[in-house]
Amino acid sequence: MPAPTVPFEVFDHTADVGIIAYGRDLAELFANAARGMFHFIIDPSAVQERERRTRTVEADDLEGLLVAWLNDLLVVLNGDGFIPAAFVVEEVTPTRLRAVLAGEPVDSERHRFRMDVKAATYHLVQISQDGGWSARVIFDI
């Protein structure tokens, strides 16, 4: 499968939403999945890259790692009050991911949230490789 020209696609799923993310490698795939999830949450052009934070996530397998990564980003947003605007995945194996997030603290004067994404789900999660990489994930809203 040739690499698509878009980093992710959006699809509807019953009362939820989902994405199919693409990447030339796993690092780009996981970064694009994060971009796709935040597409639902906030306009990324409203977020400035003022601070950097490093995150490490582990799971039992690649699909679990994707879900854990995306849910960890929701903890960063909802628990820490930090909105990532850029995602640099420095290391990714089938069970571990380390990434640097660039963004800023939530500012209620400037940031307008589009949708409340509650969680990335395991329902129908799928990662495949056919030339490039693709990942399908559904979000609970």
Order of alpha helices (4+ residues) and beta strands (2+ residues): beta-beta-alpha-beta-alpha-beta-beta-beta-beta-beta
